[in-house]
Amino acid sequence: MRHIINFYRYNSDVRKKYLDAFEDLPWHEIIRDRGGSFHSMRNIFLHVLDAYRYWLEYGIKDDLRQYTSVDGECFKNVDDMRRYERTVDSLVTDLVEGLTEDDLMTSYSIHDGNEIIHATMEAILMHMIEEELQHRGELNCMFWQQDIDPPITGYVGWLQEKTTQRPVQPEPKKAPWLTVTSPVKALLGQGKLRREYPDQPLVGVGAAIIDGSRILLVRRGQDPGRGLWSIPGGLIELGEKVRDAMLREVKEETGLEIQIERLLDVADSIFRDEQERIHFHYVVVRFLARPVTTLVEPRSDVFEAKWVEFNDIARFPLTEGAEKLVRTFLGSGQHRVEV
Protein backbone atom coordinates (compact mmCIF):
# COMPACT_ATOMS: atom_id res chain seq x y z
CA MET A 1 0.00 0.00 0.00
CA ARG A 2 2.65 2.53 1.03
CA HIS A 3 4.80 1.89 -2.03
CA ILE A 4 1.94 2.88 -4.33
CA ILE A 5 1.26 6.08 -2.41
CA ASN A 6 4.98 6.90 -2.44
CA PHE A 7 5.20 6.31 -6.20
CA TYR A 8 2.35 8.76 -6.76
CA ARG A 9 3.91 11.34 -4.45
CA TYR A 10 7.19 10.85 -6.26
CA ASN A 11 5.61 11.28 -9.71
CA SER A 12 3.80 14.40 -8.52
CA ASP A 13 7.08 16.00 -7.42
CA VAL A 14 8.89 14.91 -10.59
CA ARG A 15 6.25 16.43 -12.88
CA LYS A 16 6.86 19.77 -11.23
CA LYS A 17 10.61 19.42 -11.88
CA TYR A 18 9.87 18.93 -15.57
CA LEU A 19 7.66 21.99 -15.61
CA ASP A 20 10.50 23.97 -14.03
CA ALA A 21 12.83 22.62 -16.71
CA PHE A 22 10.39 23.64 -19.45
CA GLU A 23 10.56 27.21 -18.12
CA ASP A 24 14.21 27.31 -19.25
CA LEU A 25 13.36 26.30 -22.84
CA PRO A 26 12.05 28.51 -25.64
CA TRP A 27 8.36 27.77 -26.16
CA HIS A 28 8.89 26.86 -29.82
CA GLU A 29 11.20 24.03 -28.71
CA ILE A 30 8.55 22.68 -26.32
CA ILE A 31 5.87 22.53 -29.02
CA ARG A 32 8.19 21.36 -31.81
CA ASP A 33 7.31 17.98 -33.37
CA ARG A 34 10.18 15.73 -32.29
CA GLY A 35 8.78 12.42 -33.55
CA GLY A 36 7.55 11.16 -30.20
CA SER A 37 4.38 9.24 -29.45
CA PHE A 38 2.47 12.51 -29.15
CA HIS A 39 4.92 14.54 -31.22
CA SER A 40 5.99 17.41 -28.94
CA MET A 41 7.21 17.74 -25.35
CA ARG A 42 4.08 19.70 -24.52
CA ASN A 43 1.71 17.09 -25.90
CA ILE A 44 3.48 14.16 -24.26
CA PHE A 45 3.34 15.88 -20.88
CA LEU A 46 -0.37 16.67 -21.37
CA HIS A 47 -1.07 13.10 -22.45
CA VAL A 48 0.24 11.81 -19.13
CA LEU A 49 -2.18 14.11 -17.31
CA ASP A 50 -5.03 13.09 -19.60
CA ALA A 51 -4.30 9.43 -18.91
CA TYR A 52 -4.86 10.01 -15.20
CA ARG A 53 -8.23 11.60 -15.95
CA TYR A 54 -9.10 8.80 -18.38
CA TRP A 55 -8.61 6.09 -15.75
CA LEU A 56 -9.27 7.78 -12.42
CA GLU A 57 -11.95 10.34 -13.23
CA TYR A 58 -13.93 8.45 -15.88
CA GLY A 59 -12.64 4.89 -16.20
CA ILE A 60 -13.36 3.64 -12.68
CA LYS A 61 -16.86 5.12 -12.96
CA ASP A 62 -17.33 3.29 -16.30
CA ASP A 63 -18.12 6.64 -17.87
CA LEU A 64 -15.58 6.83 -20.70
CA ARG A 65 -18.20 8.14 -23.09
CA GLN A 66 -17.95 11.45 -21.24
CA TYR A 67 -14.15 11.60 -21.49
CA THR A 68 -12.46 14.06 -23.83
CA SER A 69 -8.74 14.72 -24.04
CA VAL A 70 -7.44 18.27 -23.96
CA ASP A 71 -6.29 19.99 -27.12
CA GLY A 72 -2.60 20.84 -26.83
CA GLU A 73 -3.10 23.89 -29.05
CA CYS A 74 -5.09 25.52 -26.23
CA PHE A 75 -1.94 25.58 -24.07
CA LYS A 76 0.04 28.66 -25.02
CA ASN A 77 2.76 28.65 -22.37
CA VAL A 78 4.19 26.68 -19.45
CA ASP A 79 1.89 28.46 -17.01
CA ASP A 80 -1.10 26.92 -18.80
CA MET A 81 0.51 23.49 -18.46
CA ARG A 82 1.29 24.10 -14.80
CA ARG A 83 -2.31 25.04 -14.02
CA TYR A 84 -3.63 21.91 -15.69
CA GLU A 85 -1.08 19.79 -13.81
CA ARG A 86 -2.32 21.23 -10.51
CA THR A 87 -5.90 20.36 -11.43
CA VAL A 88 -5.10 16.73 -12.28
CA ASP A 89 -2.68 16.34 -9.36
CA SER A 90 -5.43 17.42 -6.97
CA LEU A 91 -7.80 14.83 -8.44
CA VAL A 92 -5.22 12.04 -8.17
CA THR A 93 -4.12 13.00 -4.66
CA ASP A 94 -7.70 13.09 -3.36
CA LEU A 95 -8.22 9.54 -4.62
CA VAL A 96 -4.89 7.88 -3.83
CA GLU A 97 -4.31 9.31 -0.36
CA GLY A 98 -7.67 8.00 0.84
CA LEU A 99 -7.30 4.41 -0.41
CA THR A 100 -7.35 1.38 1.88
CA GLU A 101 -6.05 -2.14 1.21
CA ASP A 102 -9.62 -3.23 0.45
CA ASP A 103 -9.99 -0.36 -2.03
CA LEU A 104 -6.91 -1.58 -3.91
CA MET A 105 -8.51 -5.00 -4.39
CA THR A 106 -11.79 -3.55 -5.69
CA SER A 107 -12.40 -4.80 -9.22
CA TYR A 108 -13.77 -2.59 -12.01
CA SER A 109 -15.37 -3.41 -15.35
CA ILE A 110 -14.67 -0.58 -17.77
CA HIS A 111 -16.31 -0.35 -21.20
CA ASP A 112 -13.83 1.06 -23.70
CA GLY A 113 -15.61 1.04 -27.05
CA ASN A 114 -16.34 -2.60 -27.87
CA GLU A 115 -13.83 -3.84 -25.29
CA ILE A 116 -14.51 -4.50 -21.61
CA ILE A 117 -11.49 -4.05 -19.35
CA HIS A 118 -11.52 -5.89 -16.03
CA ALA A 119 -8.95 -4.57 -13.53
CA THR A 120 -8.47 -3.94 -9.84
CA MET A 121 -7.70 -0.48 -8.53
CA GLU A 122 -4.15 -1.67 -7.75
CA ALA A 123 -3.65 -2.79 -11.37
CA ILE A 124 -4.97 0.53 -12.70
CA LEU A 125 -2.66 2.53 -10.44
CA MET A 126 0.39 0.44 -11.35
CA HIS A 127 -0.49 0.81 -15.03
CA MET A 128 -0.54 4.59 -14.61
CA ILE A 129 2.85 4.57 -12.86
CA GLU A 130 4.32 2.52 -15.71
CA GLU A 131 2.79 4.76 -18.37
CA GLU A 132 4.14 7.93 -16.79
CA LEU A 133 7.64 6.43 -16.56
CA GLN A 134 7.48 5.39 -20.21
CA HIS A 135 6.61 8.88 -21.40
CA ARG A 136 9.15 10.42 -19.04
CA GLY A 137 11.76 8.45 -20.95
CA GLU A 138 10.54 10.11 -24.15
CA LEU A 139 10.86 13.54 -22.57
CA ASN A 140 14.40 12.73 -21.43
CA CYS A 141 15.37 11.84 -25.00
CA MET A 142 13.93 15.13 -26.21
CA PHE A 143 16.00 17.05 -23.68
CA TRP A 144 19.09 15.18 -24.89
CA GLN A 145 18.20 16.07 -28.51
CA GLN A 146 18.82 19.65 -27.44
CA ASP A 147 22.06 18.81 -25.56
CA ILE A 148 20.31 19.53 -22.26
CA ASP A 149 20.32 17.21 -19.27
CA PRO A 150 16.82 16.32 -18.07
CA PRO A 151 15.87 16.87 -14.42
CA ILE A 152 17.47 14.54 -11.88
CA THR A 153 14.65 12.28 -10.69
CA GLY A 154 16.20 9.37 -8.78
CA TYR A 155 13.65 7.59 -6.60
CA VAL A 156 16.14 6.62 -3.88
CA GLY A 157 17.33 10.20 -3.53
CA TRP A 158 13.73 11.40 -3.41
CA LEU A 159 12.94 8.92 -0.61
CA GLN A 160 15.86 10.14 1.44
CA GLU A 161 14.63 13.72 1.16
CA LYS A 162 11.04 12.95 2.10
CA THR A 163 9.49 11.93 5.36
CA THR A 164 7.12 8.99 5.32
CA GLN A 165 4.16 11.32 5.89
CA ARG A 166 3.28 14.15 3.56
CA PRO A 167 1.97 17.21 5.46
CA VAL A 168 -1.80 17.55 5.40
CA GLN A 169 -2.80 19.66 2.43
CA PRO A 170 -4.80 22.77 3.34
CA GLU A 171 -8.35 22.91 2.10
CA PRO A 172 -8.25 24.44 -1.38
CA LYS A 173 -9.51 28.00 -1.51
CA LYS A 174 -10.88 27.39 -4.95
CA ALA A 175 -12.12 24.25 -6.65
CA PRO A 176 -9.36 23.05 -8.99
CA TRP A 177 -11.78 22.80 -11.92
CA LEU A 178 -12.26 26.56 -11.57
CA THR A 179 -8.57 27.49 -11.37
CA VAL A 180 -7.76 26.79 -15.01
CA THR A 181 -7.88 30.00 -16.99
CA SER A 182 -9.08 30.55 -20.54
CA PRO A 183 -8.66 29.02 -23.09
CA VAL A 184 -8.07 25.86 -21.08
CA LYS A 185 -10.98 26.65 -18.76
CA ALA A 186 -13.38 26.73 -21.67
CA LEU A 187 -12.03 23.42 -22.94
CA LEU A 188 -12.54 21.63 -19.63
CA GLY A 189 -16.00 23.05 -19.09
CA GLN A 190 -16.66 26.60 -17.97
CA GLY A 191 -17.83 26.61 -14.38
CA LYS A 192 -17.65 22.83 -13.88
CA LEU A 193 -17.78 22.10 -10.14
CA ARG A 194 -16.06 19.28 -8.31
CA ARG A 195 -18.17 16.93 -6.25
CA GLU A 196 -15.28 16.25 -3.88
CA TYR A 197 -13.87 19.13 -1.83
CA PRO A 198 -16.17 21.61 -3.57
CA ASP A 199 -15.84 25.35 -3.42
CA GLN A 200 -19.54 25.71 -2.63
CA PRO A 201 -22.54 23.48 -1.84
CA LEU A 202 -23.96 21.54 -4.78
CA VAL A 203 -27.74 21.33 -5.26
CA GLY A 204 -29.37 18.00 -5.92
CA VAL A 205 -32.74 16.25 -5.94
CA GLY A 206 -34.09 13.01 -4.48
CA ALA A 207 -37.39 11.15 -4.84
CA ALA A 208 -39.18 8.94 -2.34
CA ILE A 209 -41.15 6.90 -4.90
CA ILE A 210 -44.02 5.05 -3.24
CA ASP A 211 -46.03 2.24 -4.82
CA GLY A 212 -48.61 1.01 -2.34
CA SER A 213 -46.70 -0.51 0.59
CA ARG A 214 -43.27 -0.36 -1.00
CA ILE A 215 -40.60 2.23 -1.78
CA LEU A 216 -37.99 2.27 -4.53
CA LEU A 217 -34.39 2.06 -3.25
CA VAL A 218 -31.11 2.20 -5.20
CA ARG A 219 -27.67 0.98 -4.09
CA ARG A 220 -25.24 3.80 -4.70
CA GLY A 221 -22.35 3.28 -7.08
CA GLN A 222 -20.23 6.24 -5.97
CA ASP A 223 -19.34 8.19 -2.85
CA PRO A 224 -20.61 9.44 -0.55
CA GLY A 225 -22.31 6.25 0.62
CA ARG A 226 -20.98 3.95 -2.11
CA GLY A 227 -22.59 0.54 -1.68
CA LEU A 228 -25.36 1.80 0.63
CA TRP A 229 -29.05 2.08 -0.23
CA SER A 230 -30.82 5.37 -0.76
CA ILE A 231 -33.56 7.00 -2.83
CA PRO A 232 -32.92 7.85 -6.51
CA GLY A 233 -31.53 11.30 -7.22
CA GLY A 234 -28.62 13.40 -8.38
CA LEU A 235 -27.39 16.89 -9.19
CA ILE A 236 -29.37 19.60 -10.95
CA GLU A 237 -27.77 20.63 -14.23
CA LEU A 238 -27.18 24.23 -15.25
CA GLY A 239 -30.38 25.74 -16.67
CA GLU A 240 -32.50 22.79 -15.52
CA LYS A 241 -35.67 23.21 -13.45
CA VAL A 242 -35.80 21.32 -10.16
CA ARG A 243 -38.72 19.07 -11.12
CA ASP A 244 -37.24 18.36 -14.54
CA ALA A 245 -34.00 17.31 -12.85
CA MET A 246 -35.95 14.94 -10.62
CA LEU A 247 -37.69 13.28 -13.57
CA ARG A 248 -34.42 12.97 -15.47
CA GLU A 249 -32.41 11.50 -12.58
CA VAL A 250 -35.04 8.85 -11.81
CA LYS A 251 -35.18 7.88 -15.48
CA GLU A 252 -31.39 7.73 -15.77
CA GLU A 253 -30.88 5.64 -12.63
CA THR A 254 -33.89 3.30 -12.73
CA GLY A 255 -35.62 3.58 -16.10
CA LEU A 256 -38.87 4.63 -14.38
CA GLU A 257 -41.32 7.33 -15.37
CA ILE A 258 -42.73 9.05 -12.28
CA GLN A 259 -45.29 11.63 -11.27
CA ILE A 260 -44.16 14.08 -8.62
CA GLU A 261 -46.79 14.52 -5.90
CA ARG A 262 -45.34 17.14 -3.59
CA LEU A 263 -42.21 18.54 -1.94
CA LEU A 264 -41.10 16.61 1.14
CA ASP A 265 -38.23 18.72 2.45
CA VAL A 266 -34.84 20.28 1.73
CA ALA A 267 -32.03 18.34 3.40
CA ASP A 268 -28.39 19.13 4.18
CA SER A 269 -25.85 16.44 3.29
CA ILE A 270 -22.37 17.36 4.58
CA PHE A 271 -19.42 14.98 4.92
CA ARG A 272 -16.00 15.79 6.41
CA ASP A 273 -12.73 13.89 6.04
CA GLU A 274 -10.33 12.89 8.81
CA GLN A 275 -8.80 16.38 8.79
CA GLU A 276 -12.29 17.94 9.17
CA ARG A 277 -12.19 19.32 5.64
CA ILE A 278 -15.50 19.44 3.76
CA HIS A 279 -15.33 16.36 1.51
CA PHE A 280 -18.88 16.53 0.14
CA HIS A 281 -21.57 19.16 0.61
CA TYR A 282 -24.99 18.81 -0.99
CA VAL A 283 -28.31 20.56 -0.52
CA VAL A 284 -30.95 18.01 -1.58
CA VAL A 285 -34.51 18.92 -2.57
CA ARG A 286 -36.57 15.79 -1.86
CA PHE A 287 -39.96 14.97 -3.37
CA LEU A 288 -42.69 12.44 -2.81
CA ALA A 289 -43.61 10.68 -6.06
CA ARG A 290 -45.49 7.72 -7.45
CA PRO A 291 -44.49 5.54 -10.39
CA VAL A 292 -46.12 5.79 -13.80
CA THR A 293 -44.20 2.66 -14.81
CA THR A 294 -42.93 0.03 -12.36
CA LEU A 295 -40.37 -2.07 -14.27
CA VAL A 296 -37.00 -1.23 -12.71
CA GLU A 297 -33.79 -1.31 -14.80
CA PRO A 298 -30.69 -0.17 -12.82
CA ARG A 299 -28.64 2.27 -14.89
CA SER A 300 -26.21 5.15 -14.62
CA ASP A 301 -24.14 5.15 -11.39
CA VAL A 302 -26.22 2.76 -9.26
CA PHE A 303 -25.36 -0.89 -8.59
CA GLU A 304 -28.92 -2.05 -7.98
CA ALA A 305 -32.48 -0.73 -7.85
CA LYS A 306 -35.44 -2.55 -6.36
CA TRP A 307 -38.85 -2.17 -4.80
CA VAL A 308 -38.70 -2.76 -1.04
CA GLU A 309 -41.67 -3.37 1.25
CA PHE A 310 -41.83 -0.94 4.16
CA ASN A 311 -41.58 -3.84 6.60
CA ASP A 312 -38.33 -5.04 4.97
CA ILE A 313 -36.44 -1.72 4.89
CA ALA A 314 -34.56 -2.57 8.10
CA ARG A 315 -32.69 -5.30 6.19
CA PHE A 316 -31.08 -2.73 3.88
CA PRO A 317 -28.08 -0.62 5.01
CA LEU A 318 -29.19 2.93 4.24
CA THR A 319 -27.30 6.17 3.81
CA GLU A 320 -27.70 8.57 6.70
CA GLY A 321 -29.97 10.81 4.65
CA ALA A 322 -32.22 7.96 3.54
CA GLU A 323 -32.42 6.59 7.08
CA LYS A 324 -33.60 9.98 8.39
CA LEU A 325 -36.15 10.25 5.61
CA VAL A 326 -37.55 6.80 6.33
CA ARG A 327 -37.73 7.49 10.05
CA THR A 328 -39.36 10.91 9.63
CA PHE A 329 -41.77 10.44 6.75
CA LEU A 330 -42.62 6.75 6.63
CA GLY A 331 -42.93 6.64 10.40
CA SER A 332 -45.33 9.61 10.50
CA GLY A 333 -47.48 8.52 7.60
CA GLN A 334 -46.51 11.49 5.39
CA HIS A 335 -45.57 9.09 2.63
CA ARG A 336 -49.17 8.31 1.68
CA VAL A 337 -49.91 9.04 -1.97
CA GLU A 338 -53.42 9.70 -3.21
CA VAL A 339 -54.23 7.59 -6.26
N, C-alpha and C positions, 0 to 999 in steps of 0.2 A: 504494500500500500504506500509506504513512505517513498519508495524509489520512484513511483509514478508521479507523486506530487512534486518531488524534487526535480524530476525531468522537466515538468511543466514550468516550475519556477525558473529553472535554468534557461529554458528556451525563451521565456519571457524577457529575462535580462539580456540574453544574447541578441534578440531582435532589436532591442534598443541600442546595442553597440553597432549593429549594422546601419541603423538609421543615423547614428552619429557619424559613421564613416561616409554615408551618402552625402552628408552636409559638406564634406571636403571635396566632393566631385562636382564638376560642371553638370548642370541638369541635362544637357544634350547627351552626355555620356551615360547617364542613368537610364534614359529612354531609348538609347540606340539599340537597334536589333543586332544582337550578338550571337544569334543562332542557337539560343537555349530553348528549353521546352516551351517557354512562354515568351521567347524572343528577348526581351529587355530585362535589366536588373529590376526596374520598377515593377514590371508585370509578374515576374517570378515572386518577388516579395509579396505582392498583393494576392497572388494565387495561394500562397501559404495561409494567409489570413482568411481567404474565401473558403479554403478547405476546412478550417475550423468551424465556420458558420454552416457549411454543408452538412457536416456530421453532427455537431453538437447543438446547433440551433434548430435545424430542420430534420436531419436524419433520424435522430433518436425519437422524434415525435412522429415519424413516418409521414412527413409533410413536405417531401422534396418537390412537389408540384409548385409550392410557393417560393422555392429558392431561386434567386437570380444572382449571378456573379456581378461584381462591380466592373465598370468599364474603366480601364486604365487611363484612357484619354481624359477622364474627368479629374485626374490627379495632376495638378500643374506644378507642384513643388514638393519638397520633402516634408514640409509642414502638413500638407494634406495627407501624406502617407502616415505621418506620425499620429495624426488625429484618428485615422481609421484603425491604426494598430491599438491605440488606447481603447477604442470601442470594443474590438474583438477580444483584447486581453481581459477586459472587465467581464465579458461574457464567459470566457473560459475559466477565469479565476473563480467566479461565483459558483460554477458547476464543480470544478475539480476539488476545491478546498473543502467542500461540504460532503464529499463522497465517503461512504463506509465500505467495509469489506463486502457486505451483502450487495451494495450498489454495484460494485465492480463485477459481480457475478450475474447481474441482471441481464437477461438476453433480450435482444431487439430483433424484430423482423422489419426490414426497411425495403420498401418498394422503390426500385430505381429503374424507371421505364418498364421493360418486360421482365426484368430480373428482380428476384427477391433475395436480399442479403440478410443472412442470419449471423449475428455477432453479439458477443457480450460487451458490456461497457469497457471492460479491461482491454479486449481486443481492439475496440475502436480507438481507445486512447493510445495504445501502443502503435497502432497504424499511423496515427497522426504524428507521433514522435518520429517515427521512421521517415514519413513523408517530408517533414520539416528538415530533417538532417540531409535527406537526398537533395533537396533544392538549395540548402545552404552550401552544399558542395558545388553546385552550379554557380552560385554567387561568388564563391571563392575563386573559381576559374576565371570569372569575368573581372575580378579585381586583378588577378595575375596577368590577364591580357593587357592591362594598362600599366604593368610594372609597379603595381601597388600591393602591399601586403594586406590581406584581409584582417579583420579584427581577431585578436587572440581570444579563443573561446574554450579553452580546456576545461573539461568537467571537473577534474580533480582539483585544479586550482580554484574553480568556482566554489566547490564544496568547502575548501579550507577557509574561504573568505566569509562564508555564510554560517549563521547559526542554524540549528535544526528547526527553529520556529521563525516564520516570517512575522513581523509586527502586524497587529491587527490593522487592516486598512480602514481609514475613516470613511464614514458614510458619504457617498458622493453628493456633492452639492447640486449636481445636475445630472439627469439621466444620460448615460453615455450615448443613447441613440440621438439625443438632442445636441450633442457637443460637436458633431461633424458639420462643418460649415459648407455653404454652397461652393461649387456645384455638387460636391459629394453628398451633402445633406439631401438634396433633391433626389439623387439617385437611390439612396437608401430608404426614402419615404419621409417626406416633410412631416414633422410633428409626430412620428411614430414613437409610442411610449413603451417602455419596458414594463413587463409584468413583475419582474423581480427587482427589488430595490428601486421602486419608482420614485419619480420626482414629485408626484402628486397622487392622490387617490384616483383609482380607476372605477368607472361606473358600469355596473353589470345588471343583469336581470336573472330572475329565477322563477320557476313555475311549480306550484304544488298542484299536480294534475290528478283529480279525483274521479274515479269511475266506480260508483256505488260504494262498496266497502273496501276499496283498495286504492293505493296511491302508486304513481310511477316513480321508481328510483333508478338512478344510473350510478355505476361504479366509475369513479373518476380516473382518467388516464394520465393526468398531470398534476403537479403540485399547484396550490396547497391541497393536502388531503388525497394524494395519489393512492388509489387502491381502496379508498373509503366510499361509502354510498352517500348520495345526496340527491337533490332535485335537479332536473335539467336546467341549464342556463349558461350564460356566458357574457362577454363584454358587448356593450353597445358600440356600433361603428359610427364614425364621423358622418353627420348628416342624417342619421337613422332615428326614427321616432321610437320611443320606449316600447310601445306595444308591438311595433313591427319587429324590433329586435327580439322580443320574446317569442313571437311566432317563428322567426327564422332559426333561432337557437334550438328550439324544440325539434323543428324539422331536421336540422343538421345533425343533432345528436341521436334522435330516436326514430326519425321517419314519420312521426305523428303530425296530423293536423289537429289543432286545438281551438277552442273558443275561450277567450279570456272572460272570466266572470266579474272579478273585482280585484282591487288592490288589497293585498294583505298587510304589508308593512315595508319599511325601508330599513335594512339591516347593515350594521358595520361588520366588516370582516378584516381584522388586522392581525398580522402574524409577525413576530420578532424573531431574530436569530439569537445565537448564544451570546453575541455581543450587544444585544438589545437594539440592534439596528432594525428598521422597518423592512422586513423581507417582502411581504405582500400587504397591500392595503386596497380593499375594495369597498365600495358602497353598492349594495345590492337591492334593487327594487323587486320585491317578490309579489307575485300574483297568484290568485286562485283561478284554476281553469278546469275545464272538462274536455275530454277527448272527442273529436269528431270522427277520427279513425282510431282503432285500438291495436292494430298489428304493429308490434314493436320490432325495429331493426336497428340495433346499435351501430352508430356511425361516428364520424368525426373523432374527437379525443376522449371517448368513453370506452371502457373495457366491456361493460355489460349494461343492459337496460332491461328492466322487468317490472311487471305489476306485482305489488306486494300487498297482501291483506293487512289491514290495520293490526290485527292480532299477532301477526308474524314479524312486525317491524323490529322487535327487540332482538331478533336473530341476526340482524344486519348491522355491522359496525358503521355508524354514521359520522359524517363530519360534524364539527361542533355546531355550525350554523343549522344544519338539517336537524340535528337532535333538538335544538332549541325550538325550531319551528314545529316539530312534531309534538313536543311537550306543550307548547303554548296553544297551538291552533287545533290539533286533533283532540287534545285533551279537553278543550273548552267547547268543542262542537262547532267552532267557526268554519270548519272545513266543508260543511254541508252545502251542496250545490243543488239549486232548483232546476229540475228537468222539465 
